[in-house]
Amino acid sequence: MVNIRKLNFLPRTLEDKIVKDSLEAINELKNKEPIYLVGGMSVQSYLSHKYHRPTSDMDFSYVGPLSYPDFRIMVKPV
């Protein structure tokens, strides 16, 4: 099991370029499928900049039927 604290993830907010680039890339890859940003990063889009709390992940919700083989295809590295 990987100890996530040893991986040195840098906390980010919605203003960071890497976050914006990631969201744009996901949109390009999955533009025909209903995928939604959820969790802390999505809450930041509704809050004033001064209330953004840095986080090390982005959470997504996929709406629709998904078989195991389809899941494996969806999560394979690009």
DOKE-232068 format. One record per residue (C-alpha): residue number from 1; x, y, z. Coordinates in pm, 1 decimal, m for minus. Each point is the difference from the previous one (the first is absolute). Layout:
BEGIN
<site k="NUM" xx="X" yy="Y" zz="Z"/>
...
END
This chain:
BEGIN
<site k="1" xx="0.0" yy="0.0" zz="0.0"/>
<site k="2" xx="130.0" yy="345.5" zz="m93.3"/>
<site k="3" xx="30.6" yy="259.8" zz="274.4"/>
<site k="4" xx="m152.1" yy="306.5" zz="m169.6"/>
<site k="5" xx="178.4" yy="237.7" zz="237.6"/>
<site k="6" xx="334.3" yy="m110.0" zz="m144.0"/>
<site k="7" xx="m99.2" yy="82.6" zz="m359.2"/>
<site k="8" xx="42.1" yy="376.8" zz="50.9"/>
<site k="9" xx="m316.9" yy="114.0" zz="m175.5"/>
<site k="10" xx="m24.1" yy="376.9" zz="m18.8"/>
<site k="11" xx="m341.9" yy="129.1" zz="106.7"/>
<site k="12" xx="m169.4" yy="206.5" zz="m273.3"/>
<site k="13" xx="m301.3" yy="223.8" zz="m45.7"/>
<site k="14" xx="m224.7" yy="68.0" zz="m295.7"/>
<site k="15" xx="218.2" yy="298.3" zz="m99.1"/>
<site k="16" xx="310.4" yy="m212.5" zz="m62.6"/>
<site k="17" xx="89.1" yy="m48.2" zz="m365.3"/>
<site k="18" xx="53.4" yy="m375.3" zz="40.1"/>
<site k="19" xx="m355.9" yy="m37.2" zz="134.1"/>
<site k="20" xx="m148.6" yy="202.3" zz="m288.0"/>
<site k="21" xx="207.1" yy="m196.2" zz="m253.2"/>
<site k="22" xx="m112.4" yy="m329.9" zz="156.7"/>
<site k="23" xx="m366.1" yy="95.2" zz="m16.0"/>
<site k="24" xx="36.4" yy="105.0" zz="m362.7"/>
<site k="25" xx="177.9" yy="m326.2" zz="m88.6"/>
<site k="26" xx="m268.4" yy="m211.8" zz="167.2"/>
<site k="27" xx="m266.1" yy="194.4" zz="m187.4"/>
<site k="28" xx="178.1" yy="m66.7" zz="m330.8"/>
<site k="29" xx="42.1" yy="m370.9" zz="72.5"/>
<site k="30" xx="m352.8" yy="m58.4" zz="123.7"/>
<site k="31" xx="m202.1" yy="268.1" zz="m181.5"/>
<site k="32" xx="m281.0" yy="m238.9" zz="m95.9"/>
<site k="33" xx="m43.0" yy="m162.2" zz="339.2"/>
<site k="34" xx="m168.9" yy="153.7" zz="304.3"/>
<site k="35" xx="285.2" yy="50.1" zz="246.8"/>
<site k="36" xx="m35.9" yy="255.2" zz="280.4"/>
<site k="37" xx="250.4" yy="161.2" zz="232.4"/>
<site k="38" xx="m113.1" yy="m56.7" zz="359.3"/>
<site k="39" xx="143.5" yy="40.9" zz="348.5"/>
<site k="40" xx="224.9" yy="274.5" zz="132.4"/>
<site k="41" xx="126.1" yy="125.1" zz="m334.7"/>
<site k="42" xx="m355.4" yy="45.6" zz="m128.9"/>
<site k="43" xx="m95.4" yy="194.3" zz="313.8"/>
<site k="44" xx="284.1" yy="242.2" zz="m76.4"/>
<site k="45" xx="m177.5" yy="103.8" zz="m320.3"/>
<site k="46" xx="m281.3" yy="143.9" zz="214.6"/>
<site k="47" xx="216.0" yy="170.3" zz="262.2"/>
<site k="48" xx="198.5" yy="319.8" zz="5.2"/>
<site k="49" xx="371.2" yy="m49.4" zz="m67.5"/>
<site k="50" xx="87.1" yy="84.1" zz="360.4"/>
<site k="51" xx="m191.8" yy="m308.1" zz="123.2"/>
<site k="52" xx="167.0" yy="m256.7" zz="m226.3"/>
<site k="53" xx="161.9" yy="m283.2" zz="193.6"/>
<site k="54" xx="290.9" yy="m175.0" zz="m174.9"/>
<site k="55" xx="m56.0" yy="m367.1" zz="m79.5"/>
<site k="56" xx="207.3" yy="m276.3" zz="m159.5"/>
<site k="57" xx="m269.5" yy="m166.3" zz="m207.1"/>
<site k="58" xx="m292.1" yy="56.3" zz="m231.2"/>
<site k="59" xx="m312.3" yy="m212.0" zz="39.3"/>
<site k="60" xx="m218.1" yy="m89.0" zz="m296.7"/>
<site k="61" xx="m337.1" yy="m163.9" zz="m32.3"/>
<site k="62" xx="m85.9" yy="m204.4" zz="m306.5"/>
<site k="63" xx="m368.6" yy="m35.5" zz="m85.4"/>
<site k="64" xx="m100.4" yy="m295.0" zz="m210.6"/>
<site k="65" xx="37.1" yy="m374.7" zz="m29.0"/>
<site k="66" xx="357.0" yy="m119.4" zz="33.0"/>
<site k="67" xx="112.9" yy="m360.1" zz="m37.5"/>
<site k="68" xx="330.7" yy="m119.1" zz="140.4"/>
<site k="69" xx="165.4" yy="m14.9" zz="m347.1"/>
<site k="70" xx="m123.2" yy="354.1" zz="m73.6"/>
<site k="71" xx="136.8" yy="116.9" zz="335.0"/>
<site k="72" xx="342.4" yy="m150.8" zz="m80.4"/>
<site k="73" xx="5.1" yy="186.1" zz="m332.3"/>
<site k="74" xx="m107.3" yy="327.0" zz="162.8"/>
<site k="75" xx="271.8" yy="m2.7" zz="267.5"/>
<site k="76" xx="293.1" yy="m118.2" zz="m210.9"/>
<site k="77" xx="285.1" yy="250.3" zz="m31.7"/>
<site k="78" xx="m18.1" yy="227.2" zz="m303.5"/>
END
